[in-house]
Amino acid sequence: MIADTIENALMYYNLGENFQKGFEFLKNTDLKNLANGKYEIDGDNIFVSVQDYHTKPESEGKFEAHKKYADIQFIIKGEEKIGCTNIQNCAPTTFYDDKNDIVFLEGKGDFITAQENTFLIFMPQDAHMPCIAINDSVYVKKAVVKVKIS
């Protein structure tokens, strides 16, 4: 897992061309005025999902992981806690859904606070629990860039 601010995105371009394209989309798009939905950047290789929601208690959260895509989760508005742990520290609670590239898991992890203009990169080995309230539930708008890695 990597956490940083969008101002430092250039430092992560060396992760590959797909990551660079994803970061450039985040930096060059008026995300605050972008409607919820899926936007293709480079077909199935890179796309972004814009979503908004209210954060929830940790007790309602679930760890998730992906096999085909890395996530760049970027907080457009609001703040949340996001849990993270190595997938080896978790047990699956569902079968892997190949179509949606997701498996849900249970386990223990550490939490980081993600604020506006913060991004977090989750690779396939990074089980993560997004959308968690820091204290009280708050409104969050987020862009999740999916970067194909396999």
Helices and strands as residue ranges (DSSP letters): E 2-5, G 6-15, H 17-28, G 31-33, E 37-42, E 46-54, G 58-60, E 63-65, E 69-77, E 80-86, G 87-89, E 90-92, E 103-107, E 110-114, E 118-122, E 126-132, E 139-148
